[in-house]
Amino acid sequence: MTDTLVLGGLGLLVLVKAEALAPAPWVGPAMALSGVALQLLALPFYVAGLGGATAGTAGQKSLALLMGQYQHCLWAHLVLAAITAVLLGVVWQRKALTPRLLYVAFALGLAGEVAARVLFYAIGVPISVG
């Protein structure tokens, strides 16, 4: 969800002319930064939920994977999303669509999304039903 906000802010920048957003130049960067902020606010609750007694052994195994073997993917995802949001703010404030900077922001955002997908599939511990 948060990557959608970050990449959505980037897409908004590309699709909409800077002059059209003159009354609200903060919309794109605010969208991107709110995605990063939501991720950082939700992370402690997600980790607490995985480690809680109601999560069961599958949740605790997922937590062990998240905080152990795949911790680098978590931090890469968060850092890349934050850098993408900052780059988006820089491009937005310049009011010039610098193609090179946009490509870098898109590549970093995409890399952050790949890291998030790796986490999604890697920490999912199968549980038996029935």
A tleap script that builds the chain and sets N, CA, C and O, in Angstrom:
source leaprc.protein.ff14SB
mol = sequence {
  NMET THR ASP THR LEU VAL LEU GLY GLY LEU
  GLY LEU LEU VAL LEU VAL LYS ALA GLU ALA
  LEU ALA PRO ALA PRO TRP VAL GLY PRO ALA
  MET ALA LEU SER GLY VAL ALA LEU GLN LEU
  LEU ALA LEU PRO PHE TYR VAL ALA GLY LEU
  GLY GLY ALA THR ALA GLY THR ALA GLY GLN
  LYS SER LEU ALA LEU LEU MET GLY GLN TYR
  GLN HIE CYS LEU TRP ALA HIE LEU VAL LEU
  ALA ALA ILE THR ALA VAL LEU LEU GLY VAL
  VAL TRP GLN ARG LYS ALA LEU THR PRO ARG
  LEU LEU TYR VAL ALA PHE ALA LEU GLY LEU
  ALA GLY GLU VAL ALA ALA ARG VAL LEU PHE
  TYR ALA ILE GLY VAL PRO ILE SER VAL CGLY
}
set mol.1.N position { 0.809 -1.187 0.000 }
set mol.1.CA position { 0.000 0.000 0.000 }
set mol.1.C position { 0.857 1.257 0.000 }
set mol.1.O position { 0.574 2.199 -0.739 }
set mol.2.N position { 1.901 1.280 0.820 }
set mol.2.CA position { 2.710 2.487 0.898 }
set mol.2.C position { 3.503 2.707 -0.373 }
set mol.2.O position { 3.720 3.848 -0.781 }
set mol.3.N position { 3.936 1.629 -1.002 }
set mol.3.CA position { 4.643 1.781 -2.270 }
set mol.3.C position { 3.717 2.364 -3.320 }
set mol.3.O position { 4.156 3.108 -4.196 }
set mol.4.N position { 2.462 2.038 -3.237 }
set mol.4.CA position { 1.483 2.601 -4.168 }
set mol.4.C position { 1.407 4.110 -4.003 }
set mol.4.O position { 1.310 4.833 -4.995 }
set mol.5.N position { 1.451 4.602 -2.763 }
set mol.5.CA position { 1.430 6.042 -2.540 }
set mol.5.C position { 2.697 6.709 -3.055 }
set mol.5.O position { 2.639 7.783 -3.654 }
set mol.6.N position { 3.851 6.068 -2.820 }
set mol.6.CA position { 5.116 6.642 -3.276 }
set mol.6.C position { 5.155 6.677 -4.800 }
set mol.6.O position { 5.433 7.716 -5.397 }
set mol.7.N position { 4.874 5.537 -5.423 }
set mol.7.CA position { 4.905 5.496 -6.883 }
set mol.7.C position { 3.748 6.294 -7.478 }
set mol.7.O position { 3.867 6.810 -8.589 }
set mol.8.N position { 2.636 6.403 -6.762 }
set mol.8.CA position { 1.533 7.236 -7.222 }
set mol.8.C position { 1.910 8.710 -7.248 }
set mol.8.O position { 1.530 9.438 -8.164 }
set mol.9.N position { 2.652 9.143 -6.247 }
set mol.9.CA position { 3.151 10.522 -6.254 }
set mol.9.C position { 4.090 10.765 -7.413 }
set mol.9.O position { 4.058 11.829 -8.031 }
set mol.10.N position { 4.922 9.791 -7.711 }
set mol.10.CA position { 5.827 9.892 -8.854 }
set mol.10.C position { 5.037 9.933 -10.155 }
set mol.10.O position { 5.343 10.728 -11.044 }
set mol.11.N position { 4.027 9.083 -10.271 }
set mol.11.CA position { 3.193 9.081 -11.471 }
set mol.11.C position { 2.421 10.371 -11.627 }
set mol.11.O position { 2.255 10.871 -12.740 }
set mol.12.N position { 1.944 10.917 -10.511 }
set mol.12.CA position { 1.237 12.188 -10.553 }
set mol.12.C position { 2.137 13.286 -11.080 }
set mol.12.O position { 1.702 14.144 -11.848 }
set mol.13.N position { 3.383 13.258 -10.668 }
set mol.13.CA position { 4.349 14.239 -11.137 }
set mol.13.C position { 4.552 14.141 -12.644 }
set mol.13.O position { 4.645 15.157 -13.332 }
set mol.14.N position { 4.619 12.936 -13.143 }
set mol.14.CA position { 4.880 12.732 -14.566 }
set mol.14.C position { 3.649 13.070 -15.403 }
set mol.14.O position { 3.775 13.666 -16.473 }
set mol.15.N position { 2.470 12.699 -14.931 }
set mol.15.CA position { 1.266 12.850 -15.738 }
set mol.15.C position { 0.666 14.252 -15.727 }
set mol.15.O position { 0.023 14.666 -16.692 }
set mol.16.N position { 0.876 14.969 -14.649 }
set mol.16.CA position { 0.241 16.274 -14.504 }
set mol.16.C position { 1.308 17.358 -14.666 }
set mol.16.O position { 2.410 17.247 -14.129 }
set mol.17.N position { 0.971 18.371 -15.390 }
set mol.17.CA position { 1.893 19.496 -15.577 }
set mol.17.C position { 2.067 20.241 -14.253 }
set mol.17.O position { 1.131 20.342 -13.459 }
set mol.18.N position { 3.268 20.758 -14.027 }
set mol.18.CA position { 3.560 21.477 -12.785 }
set mol.18.C position { 2.686 22.717 -12.644 }
set mol.18.O position { 2.343 23.108 -11.529 }
set mol.19.N position { 2.322 23.342 -13.774 }
set mol.19.CA position { 1.495 24.550 -13.704 }
set mol.19.C position { 0.090 24.235 -13.188 }
set mol.19.O position { -0.529 25.066 -12.524 }
set mol.20.N position { -0.406 23.048 -13.489 }
set mol.20.CA position { -1.755 22.681 -13.062 }
set mol.20.C position { -1.839 22.525 -11.553 }
set mol.20.O position { -2.912 22.672 -10.969 }
set mol.21.N position { -0.710 22.227 -10.921 }
set mol.21.CA position { -0.708 22.038 -9.472 }
set mol.21.C position { -0.117 23.232 -8.736 }
set mol.21.O position { 0.303 23.102 -7.586 }
set mol.22.N position { -0.081 24.386 -9.378 }
set mol.22.CA position { 0.494 25.577 -8.747 }
set mol.22.C position { -0.169 25.920 -7.418 }
set mol.22.O position { 0.536 26.316 -6.489 }
set mol.23.N position { -1.508 25.785 -7.277 }
set mol.23.CA position { -2.107 26.097 -5.982 }
set mol.23.C position { -1.701 25.111 -4.881 }
set mol.23.O position { -1.716 25.473 -3.705 }
set mol.24.N position { -1.347 23.897 -5.232 }
set mol.24.CA position { -0.986 22.883 -4.230 }
set mol.24.C position { 0.264 22.137 -4.676 }
set mol.24.O position { 0.170 20.982 -5.092 }
set mol.25.N position { 1.436 22.772 -4.599 }
set mol.25.CA position { 2.652 22.124 -5.071 }
set mol.25.C position { 3.144 21.012 -4.147 }
set mol.25.O position { 4.080 20.289 -4.488 }
set mol.26.N position { 2.532 20.878 -3.011 }
set mol.26.CA position { 2.967 19.904 -2.017 }
set mol.26.C position { 2.288 18.549 -2.176 }
set mol.26.O position { 2.629 17.618 -1.446 }
set mol.27.N position { 1.348 18.402 -3.096 }
set mol.27.CA position { 0.527 17.188 -3.196 }
set mol.27.C position { 1.370 15.950 -3.477 }
set mol.27.O position { 1.248 14.953 -2.766 }
set mol.28.N position { 2.213 15.992 -4.491 }
set mol.28.CA position { 3.022 14.818 -4.853 }
set mol.28.C position { 3.986 14.399 -3.761 }
set mol.28.O position { 3.979 13.237 -3.353 }
set mol.29.N position { 4.832 15.329 -3.265 }
set mol.29.CA position { 5.737 14.957 -2.182 }
set mol.29.C position { 5.002 14.520 -0.913 }
set mol.29.O position { 5.452 13.608 -0.219 }
set mol.30.N position { 3.878 15.164 -0.608 }
set mol.30.CA position { 3.111 14.769 0.581 }
set mol.30.C position { 2.562 13.362 0.430 }
set mol.30.O position { 2.537 12.592 1.389 }
set mol.31.N position { 2.121 13.027 -0.783 }
set mol.31.CA position { 1.619 11.679 -1.034 }
set mol.31.C position { 2.726 10.654 -0.825 }
set mol.31.O position { 2.512 9.621 -0.192 }
set mol.32.N position { 3.908 10.942 -1.358 }
set mol.32.CA position { 5.030 10.012 -1.230 }
set mol.32.C position { 5.490 9.891 0.222 }
set mol.32.O position { 5.713 8.785 0.714 }
set mol.33.N position { 5.628 11.014 0.900 }
set mol.33.CA position { 6.086 10.969 2.292 }
set mol.33.C position { 5.047 10.353 3.214 }
set mol.33.O position { 5.408 9.724 4.209 }
set mol.34.N position { 3.764 10.519 2.908 }
set mol.34.CA position { 2.743 9.882 3.733 }
set mol.34.C position { 2.799 8.362 3.588 }
set mol.34.O position { 2.510 7.639 4.541 }
set mol.35.N position { 3.166 7.878 2.415 }
set mol.35.CA position { 3.333 6.439 2.237 }
set mol.35.C position { 4.445 5.893 3.112 }
set mol.35.O position { 4.292 4.847 3.743 }
set mol.36.N position { 5.566 6.605 3.149 }
set mol.36.CA position { 6.691 6.178 3.992 }
set mol.36.C position { 6.309 6.281 5.470 }
set mol.36.O position { 6.621 5.385 6.255 }
set mol.37.N position { 5.637 7.368 5.850 }
set mol.37.CA position { 5.235 7.546 7.245 }
set mol.37.C position { 4.250 6.463 7.683 }
set mol.37.O position { 4.350 5.952 8.798 }
set mol.38.N position { 3.306 6.113 6.821 }
set mol.38.CA position { 2.356 5.044 7.156 }
set mol.38.C position { 3.075 3.712 7.363 }
set mol.38.O position { 2.743 2.946 8.267 }
set mol.39.N position { 4.051 3.455 6.522 }
set mol.39.CA position { 4.818 2.211 6.661 }
set mol.39.C position { 5.542 2.183 8.010 }
set mol.39.O position { 5.517 1.173 8.713 }
set mol.40.N position { 6.180 3.288 8.361 }
set mol.40.CA position { 6.918 3.342 9.622 }
set mol.40.C position { 5.993 3.285 10.835 }
set mol.40.O position { 6.361 2.731 11.871 }
set mol.41.N position { 4.793 3.855 10.709 }
set mol.41.CA position { 3.834 3.793 11.819 }
set mol.41.C position { 3.219 2.404 11.973 }
set mol.41.O position { 2.943 1.972 13.092 }
set mol.42.N position { 3.005 1.712 10.875 }
set mol.42.CA position { 2.355 0.406 10.931 }
set mol.42.C position { 3.316 -0.720 11.293 }
set mol.42.O position { 2.891 -1.756 11.804 }
set mol.43.N position { 4.594 -0.527 11.035 }
set mol.43.CA position { 5.563 -1.603 11.250 }
set mol.43.C position { 5.601 -2.132 12.689 }
set mol.43.O position { 5.585 -3.349 12.872 }
set mol.44.N position { 5.651 -1.274 13.719 }
set mol.44.CA position { 5.666 -1.819 15.086 }
set mol.44.C position { 4.429 -2.648 15.419 }
set mol.44.O position { 4.525 -3.661 16.112 }
set mol.45.N position { 3.270 -2.220 14.925 }
set mol.45.CA position { 2.039 -2.976 15.200 }
set mol.45.C position { 2.060 -4.324 14.471 }
set mol.45.O position { 1.601 -5.335 15.001 }
set mol.46.N position { 2.593 -4.319 13.266 }
set mol.46.CA position { 2.697 -5.567 12.499 }
set mol.46.C position { 3.639 -6.547 13.193 }
set mol.46.O position { 3.327 -7.730 13.327 }
set mol.47.N position { 4.790 -6.049 13.632 }
set mol.47.CA position { 5.765 -6.900 14.313 }
set mol.47.C position { 5.202 -7.409 15.634 }
set mol.47.O position { 5.383 -8.576 15.978 }
set mol.48.N position { 4.518 -6.536 16.376 }
set mol.48.CA position { 3.905 -6.959 17.647 }
set mol.48.C position { 2.831 -8.007 17.407 }
set mol.48.O position { 2.691 -8.941 18.197 }
set mol.49.N position { 2.071 -7.864 16.329 }
set mol.49.CA position { 1.044 -8.849 16.010 }
set mol.49.C position { 1.625 -10.200 15.657 }
set mol.49.O position { 1.069 -11.239 16.014 }
set mol.50.N position { 2.757 -10.184 14.948 }
set mol.50.CA position { 3.398 -11.457 14.601 }
set mol.50.C position { 3.979 -12.151 15.822 }
set mol.50.O position { 3.989 -13.379 15.901 }
set mol.51.N position { 4.463 -11.359 16.777 }
set mol.51.CA position { 5.086 -11.960 17.958 }
set mol.51.C position { 4.120 -12.243 19.085 }
set mol.51.O position { 4.505 -12.853 20.083 }
set mol.52.N position { 2.887 -11.821 18.957 }
set mol.52.CA position { 1.905 -11.999 20.022 }
set mol.52.C position { 1.489 -13.447 20.191 }
set mol.52.O position { 1.725 -14.290 19.326 }
set mol.53.N position { 0.870 -13.710 21.319 }
set mol.53.CA position { 0.442 -15.069 21.641 }
set mol.53.C position { -0.653 -15.560 20.702 }
set mol.53.O position { -0.760 -16.761 20.455 }
set mol.54.N position { -1.459 -14.654 20.180 }
set mol.54.CA position { -2.555 -15.069 19.308 }
set mol.54.C position { -2.089 -15.391 17.887 }
set mol.54.O position { -2.847 -15.968 17.107 }
set mol.55.N position { -0.852 -15.026 17.542 }
set mol.55.CA position { -0.356 -15.265 16.182 }
set mol.55.C position { -0.011 -16.732 15.953 }
set mol.55.O position { 0.005 -17.196 14.813 }
set mol.56.N position { 0.261 -17.451 17.011 }
set mol.56.CA position { 0.599 -18.854 16.877 }
set mol.56.C position { 2.031 -19.058 16.404 }
set mol.56.O position { 2.812 -18.113 16.295 }
set mol.57.N position { 2.347 -20.290 16.132 }
set mol.57.CA position { 3.730 -20.605 15.752 }
set mol.57.C position { 4.066 -20.080 14.361 }
set mol.57.O position { 5.213 -19.714 14.105 }
set mol.58.N position { 3.093 -20.036 13.463 }
set mol.58.CA position { 3.365 -19.527 12.110 }
set mol.58.C position { 3.740 -18.044 12.166 }
set mol.58.O position { 4.661 -17.614 11.472 }
set mol.59.N position { 3.039 -17.266 12.982 }
set mol.59.CA position { 3.350 -15.850 13.126 }
set mol.59.C position { 4.717 -15.639 13.741 }
set mol.59.O position { 5.458 -14.743 13.336 }
set mol.60.N position { 5.049 -16.463 14.716 }
set mol.60.CA position { 6.354 -16.318 15.358 }
set mol.60.C position { 7.489 -16.748 14.434 }
set mol.60.O position { 8.582 -16.182 14.483 }
set mol.61.N position { 7.232 -17.744 13.595 }
set mol.61.CA position { 8.244 -18.127 12.601 }
set mol.61.C position { 8.415 -17.031 11.559 }
set mol.61.O position { 9.532 -16.757 11.120 }
set mol.62.N position { 7.313 -16.403 11.164 }
set mol.62.CA position { 7.391 -15.287 10.221 }
set mol.62.C position { 8.170 -14.121 10.827 }
set mol.62.O position { 8.976 -13.483 10.149 }
set mol.63.N position { 7.921 -13.849 12.116 }
set mol.63.CA position { 8.648 -12.789 12.799 }
set mol.63.C position { 10.140 -13.098 12.865 }
set mol.63.O position { 10.973 -12.215 12.658 }
set mol.64.N position { 10.469 -14.345 13.152 }
set mol.64.CA position { 11.881 -14.731 13.201 }
set mol.64.C position { 12.550 -14.547 11.837 }
set mol.64.O position { 13.700 -14.115 11.763 }
set mol.65.N position { 11.840 -14.871 10.771 }
set mol.65.CA position { 12.388 -14.663 9.433 }
set mol.65.C position { 12.533 -13.173 9.120 }
set mol.65.O position { 13.539 -12.746 8.554 }
set mol.66.N position { 11.518 -12.385 9.495 }
set mol.66.CA position { 11.529 -10.949 9.216 }
set mol.66.C position { 12.656 -10.239 9.952 }
set mol.66.O position { 13.325 -9.377 9.382 }
set mol.67.N position { 12.865 -10.591 11.191 }
set mol.67.CA position { 13.890 -9.925 11.986 }
set mol.67.C position { 15.253 -10.610 11.891 }
set mol.67.O position { 16.235 -10.118 12.447 }
set mol.68.N position { 15.313 -11.711 11.207 }
set mol.68.CA position { 16.577 -12.428 11.071 }
set mol.68.C position { 17.089 -12.417 9.649 }
set mol.68.O position { 17.758 -11.478 9.217 }
set mol.69.N position { 16.771 -13.456 8.942 }
set mol.69.CA position { 17.304 -13.685 7.607 }
set mol.69.C position { 16.896 -12.613 6.598 }
set mol.69.O position { 17.680 -12.299 5.703 }
set mol.70.N position { 15.713 -12.050 6.712 }
set mol.70.CA position { 15.208 -11.083 5.724 }
set mol.70.C position { 15.164 -9.650 6.246 }
set mol.70.O position { 14.460 -8.803 5.695 }
set mol.71.N position { 15.908 -9.387 7.294 }
set mol.71.CA position { 15.936 -8.040 7.859 }
set mol.71.C position { 16.505 -7.033 6.854 }
set mol.71.O position { 16.060 -5.887 6.804 }
set mol.72.N position { 17.474 -7.454 6.065 }
set mol.72.CA position { 18.052 -6.555 5.070 }
set mol.72.C position { 17.026 -6.141 4.011 }
set mol.72.O position { 17.069 -5.013 3.519 }
set mol.73.N position { 16.122 -7.028 3.663 }
set mol.73.CA position { 15.069 -6.674 2.696 }
set mol.73.C position { 14.114 -5.643 3.286 }
set mol.73.O position { 13.668 -4.732 2.587 }
set mol.74.N position { 13.802 -5.785 4.566 }
set mol.74.CA position { 12.916 -4.825 5.221 }
set mol.74.C position { 13.535 -3.436 5.209 }
set mol.74.O position { 12.878 -2.461 4.844 }
set mol.75.N position { 14.796 -3.346 5.607 }
set mol.75.CA position { 15.451 -2.034 5.652 }
set mol.75.C position { 15.682 -1.479 4.254 }
set mol.75.O position { 15.559 -0.273 4.041 }
set mol.76.N position { 16.014 -2.339 3.300 }
set mol.76.CA position { 16.174 -1.869 1.922 }
set mol.76.C position { 14.863 -1.281 1.404 }
set mol.76.O position { 14.856 -0.235 0.754 }
set mol.77.N position { 13.764 -1.955 1.696 }
set mol.77.CA position { 12.448 -1.462 1.270 }
set mol.77.C position { 12.160 -0.084 1.865 }
set mol.77.O position { 11.749 0.828 1.148 }
set mol.78.N position { 12.373 0.069 3.170 }
set mol.78.CA position { 12.078 1.339 3.833 }
set mol.78.C position { 12.999 2.456 3.342 }
set mol.78.O position { 12.541 3.568 3.079 }
set mol.79.N position { 14.278 2.166 3.221 }
set mol.79.CA position { 15.238 3.187 2.788 }
set mol.79.C position { 14.981 3.596 1.339 }
set mol.79.O position { 15.013 4.784 1.018 }
set mol.80.N position { 14.727 2.629 0.467 }
set mol.80.CA position { 14.476 2.958 -0.935 }
set mol.80.C position { 13.190 3.759 -1.102 }
set mol.80.O position { 13.130 4.664 -1.935 }
set mol.81.N position { 12.172 3.441 -0.327 }
set mol.81.CA position { 10.931 4.217 -0.391 }
set mol.81.C position { 11.160 5.646 0.085 }
set mol.81.O position { 10.628 6.589 -0.501 }
set mol.82.N position { 11.946 5.812 1.141 }
set mol.82.CA position { 12.229 7.157 1.651 }
set mol.82.C position { 13.054 7.962 0.650 }
set mol.82.O position { 12.781 9.142 0.430 }
set mol.83.N position { 14.054 7.337 0.046 }
set mol.83.CA position { 14.876 8.039 -0.954 }
set mol.83.C position { 14.026 8.427 -2.155 }
set mol.83.O position { 14.177 9.522 -2.695 }
set mol.84.N position { 13.139 7.542 -2.571 }
set mol.84.CA position { 12.246 7.850 -3.692 }
set mol.84.C position { 11.367 9.047 -3.353 }
set mol.84.O position { 11.168 9.924 -4.194 }
set mol.85.N position { 10.846 9.093 -2.146 }
set mol.85.CA position { 9.998 10.217 -1.737 }
set mol.85.C position { 10.786 11.523 -1.715 }
set mol.85.O position { 10.276 12.566 -2.126 }
set mol.86.N position { 12.016 11.468 -1.241 }
set mol.86.CA position { 12.850 12.674 -1.213 }
set mol.86.C position { 13.169 13.137 -2.629 }
set mol.86.O position { 13.086 14.328 -2.927 }
set mol.87.N position { 13.534 12.203 -3.501 }
set mol.87.CA position { 13.804 12.570 -4.892 }
set mol.87.C position { 12.569 13.169 -5.555 }
set mol.87.O position { 12.669 14.122 -6.328 }
set mol.88.N position { 11.424 12.613 -5.251 }
set mol.88.CA position { 10.180 13.150 -5.793 }
set mol.88.C position { 9.968 14.590 -5.325 }
set mol.88.O position { 9.563 15.449 -6.108 }
set mol.89.N position { 10.241 14.845 -4.058 }
set mol.89.CA position { 10.128 16.208 -3.542 }
set mol.89.C position { 11.099 17.163 -4.206 }
set mol.89.O position { 10.748 18.310 -4.484 }
set mol.90.N position { 12.324 16.703 -4.465 }
set mol.90.CA position { 13.318 17.541 -5.130 }
set mol.90.C position { 12.871 17.885 -6.543 }
set mol.90.O position { 12.942 19.042 -6.957 }
set mol.91.N position { 12.412 16.885 -7.279 }
set mol.91.CA position { 11.953 17.125 -8.651 }
set mol.91.C position { 10.746 18.050 -8.637 }
set mol.91.O position { 10.637 18.950 -9.470 }
set mol.92.N position { 9.842 17.828 -7.692 }
set mol.92.CA position { 8.616 18.620 -7.628 }
set mol.92.C position { 8.929 20.086 -7.323 }
set mol.92.O position { 8.334 20.986 -7.918 }
set mol.93.N position { 9.855 20.326 -6.404 }
set mol.93.CA position { 10.182 21.700 -6.028 }
set mol.93.C position { 10.927 22.435 -7.133 }
set mol.93.O position { 10.811 23.654 -7.256 }
set mol.94.N position { 11.685 21.707 -7.932 }
set mol.94.CA position { 12.377 22.338 -9.063 }
set mol.94.C position { 11.405 22.739 -10.157 }
set mol.94.O position { 11.701 23.612 -10.973 }
set mol.95.N position { 10.256 22.105 -10.171 }
set mol.95.CA position { 9.238 22.323 -11.209 }
set mol.95.C position { 9.806 22.084 -12.604 }
set mol.95.O position { 9.380 22.696 -13.583 }
set mol.96.N position { 10.758 21.197 -12.664 }
set mol.96.CA position { 11.324 20.808 -13.957 }
set mol.96.C position { 11.373 19.291 -13.981 }
set mol.96.O position { 11.941 18.665 -13.086 }
set mol.97.N position { 10.789 18.718 -14.983 }
set mol.97.CA position { 10.786 17.267 -15.100 }
set mol.97.C position { 12.126 16.797 -15.644 }
set mol.97.O position { 12.275 16.572 -16.845 }
set mol.98.N position { 13.078 16.655 -14.770 }
set mol.98.CA position { 14.398 16.171 -15.137 }
set mol.98.C position { 14.283 14.678 -15.403 }
set mol.98.O position { 14.082 13.902 -14.469 }
set mol.99.N position { 14.407 14.262 -16.659 }
set mol.99.CA position { 14.203 12.836 -16.960 }
set mol.99.C position { 15.155 11.920 -16.205 }
set mol.99.O position { 14.745 10.854 -15.745 }
set mol.100.N position { 16.392 12.307 -16.072 }
set mol.100.CA position { 17.367 11.439 -15.393 }
set mol.100.C position { 16.975 11.215 -13.937 }
set mol.100.O position { 17.024 10.090 -13.439 }
set mol.101.N position { 16.588 12.282 -13.264 }
set mol.101.CA position { 16.191 12.168 -11.859 }
set mol.101.C position { 14.898 11.372 -11.708 }
set mol.101.O position { 14.740 10.619 -10.747 }
set mol.102.N position { 13.975 11.536 -12.649 }
set mol.102.CA position { 12.746 10.750 -12.617 }
set mol.102.C position { 13.027 9.267 -12.827 }
set mol.102.O position { 12.429 8.419 -12.166 }
set mol.103.N position { 13.935 8.956 -13.745 }
set mol.103.CA position { 14.296 7.549 -13.970 }
set mol.103.C position { 14.943 6.945 -12.734 }
set mol.103.O position { 14.669 5.799 -12.378 }
set mol.104.N position { 15.798 7.715 -12.085 }
set mol.104.CA position { 16.438 7.225 -10.857 }
set mol.104.C position { 15.388 6.999 -9.776 }
set mol.104.O position { 15.406 5.972 -9.097 }
set mol.105.N position { 14.471 7.954 -9.613 }
set mol.105.CA position { 13.415 7.809 -8.606 }
set mol.105.C position { 12.538 6.600 -8.902 }
set mol.105.O position { 12.185 5.847 -7.995 }
set mol.106.N position { 12.187 6.413 -10.173 }
set mol.106.CA position { 11.363 5.265 -10.537 }
set mol.106.C position { 12.112 3.958 -10.289 }
set mol.106.O position { 11.531 3.008 -9.766 }
set mol.107.N position { 13.391 3.896 -10.657 }
set mol.107.CA position { 14.178 2.678 -10.451 }
set mol.107.C position { 14.309 2.350 -8.968 }
set mol.107.O position { 14.208 1.187 -8.578 }
set mol.108.N position { 14.532 3.365 -8.142 }
set mol.108.CA position { 14.634 3.122 -6.699 }
set mol.108.C position { 13.292 2.690 -6.113 }
set mol.108.O position { 13.238 1.802 -5.262 }
set mol.109.N position { 12.214 3.317 -6.571 }
set mol.109.CA position { 10.891 2.909 -6.112 }
set mol.109.C position { 10.558 1.488 -6.517 }
set mol.109.O position { 9.976 0.732 -5.739 }
set mol.110.N position { 10.929 1.127 -7.733 }
set mol.110.CA position { 10.702 -0.236 -8.210 }
set mol.110.C position { 11.535 -1.243 -7.425 }
set mol.110.O position { 11.055 -2.328 -7.095 }
set mol.111.N position { 12.784 -0.884 -7.128 }
set mol.111.CA position { 13.633 -1.770 -6.320 }
set mol.111.C position { 13.057 -1.947 -4.916 }
set mol.111.O position { 13.116 -3.041 -4.353 }
set mol.112.N position { 12.502 -0.877 -4.351 }
set mol.112.CA position { 11.851 -0.978 -3.041 }
set mol.112.C position { 10.633 -1.883 -3.094 }
set mol.112.O position { 10.368 -2.636 -2.157 }
set mol.113.N position { 9.891 -1.806 -4.193 }
set mol.113.CA position { 8.721 -2.681 -4.361 }
set mol.113.C position { 9.144 -4.141 -4.495 }
set mol.113.O position { 8.486 -5.029 -3.953 }
set mol.114.N position { 10.231 -4.394 -5.207 }
set mol.114.CA position { 10.747 -5.772 -5.334 }
set mol.114.C position { 11.159 -6.295 -3.962 }
set mol.114.O position { 10.875 -7.444 -3.622 }
set mol.115.N position { 11.829 -5.454 -3.173 }
set mol.115.CA position { 12.208 -5.869 -1.815 }
set mol.115.C position { 10.971 -6.189 -0.975 }
set mol.115.O position { 10.984 -7.141 -0.194 }
set mol.116.N position { 9.915 -5.411 -1.126 }
set mol.116.CA position { 8.670 -5.666 -0.389 }
set mol.116.C position { 8.027 -6.973 -0.843 }
set mol.116.O position { 7.506 -7.722 -0.017 }
set mol.117.N position { 8.057 -7.253 -2.131 }
set mol.117.CA position { 7.499 -8.522 -2.644 }
set mol.117.C position { 8.310 -9.711 -2.142 }
set mol.117.O position { 7.742 -10.750 -1.804 }
set mol.118.N position { 9.622 -9.569 -2.091 }
set mol.118.CA position { 10.460 -10.648 -1.550 }
set mol.118.C position { 10.053 -10.923 -0.109 }
set mol.118.O position { 9.904 -12.078 0.290 }
set mol.119.N position { 9.874 -9.859 0.673 }
set mol.119.CA position { 9.433 -10.031 2.058 }
set mol.119.C position { 8.074 -10.710 2.138 }
set mol.119.O position { 7.869 -11.619 2.943 }
set mol.120.N position { 7.162 -10.271 1.310 }
set mol.120.CA position { 5.811 -10.812 1.334 }
set mol.120.C position { 5.820 -12.320 1.125 }
set mol.120.O position { 5.152 -13.057 1.852 }
set mol.121.N position { 6.572 -12.776 0.139 }
set mol.121.CA position { 6.578 -14.207 -0.155 }
set mol.121.C position { 7.525 -14.993 0.738 }
set mol.121.O position { 7.290 -16.176 0.985 }
set mol.122.N position { 8.593 -14.365 1.230 }
set mol.122.CA position { 9.583 -15.108 2.009 }
set mol.122.C position { 9.142 -15.373 3.440 }
set mol.122.O position { 9.435 -16.434 3.991 }
set mol.123.N position { 8.435 -14.414 4.054 }
set mol.123.CA position { 8.093 -14.619 5.471 }
set mol.123.C position { 6.758 -15.313 5.661 }
set mol.123.O position { 6.339 -15.555 6.793 }
set mol.124.N position { 6.087 -15.634 4.571 }
set mol.124.CA position { 4.826 -16.362 4.687 }
set mol.124.C position { 5.081 -17.815 5.044 }
set mol.124.O position { 5.545 -18.589 4.208 }
set mol.125.N position { 4.784 -18.184 6.264 }
set mol.125.CA position { 4.979 -19.562 6.730 }
set mol.125.C position { 3.683 -20.324 6.548 }
set mol.125.O position { 2.644 -19.917 7.068 }
set mol.126.N position { 3.734 -21.431 5.812 }
set mol.126.CA position { 2.494 -22.181 5.597 }
set mol.126.C position { 1.959 -22.782 6.901 }
set mol.126.O position { 2.716 -23.240 7.757 }
set mol.127.N position { 0.651 -22.763 7.017 }
set mol.127.CA position { 0.010 -23.400 8.165 }
set mol.127.C position { -0.912 -24.494 7.629 }
set mol.127.O position { -1.471 -24.392 6.538 }
set mol.128.N position { -1.044 -25.520 8.423 }
set mol.128.CA position { -1.929 -26.596 7.989 }
set mol.128.C position { -3.339 -26.312 8.475 }
set mol.128.O position { -3.554 -25.870 9.603 }
set mol.129.N position { -4.277 -26.574 7.606 }
set mol.129.CA position { -5.675 -26.353 7.957 }
set mol.129.C position { -6.336 -27.721 8.108 }
set mol.129.O position { -6.295 -28.554 7.203 }
set mol.130.N position { -6.935 -27.925 9.253 }
set mol.130.CA position { -7.676 -29.156 9.470 }
set mol.130.C position { -6.922 -30.251 10.046 }
set mol.130.O position { -7.471 -31.331 10.264 }
savepdb mol mol.pdb
quit
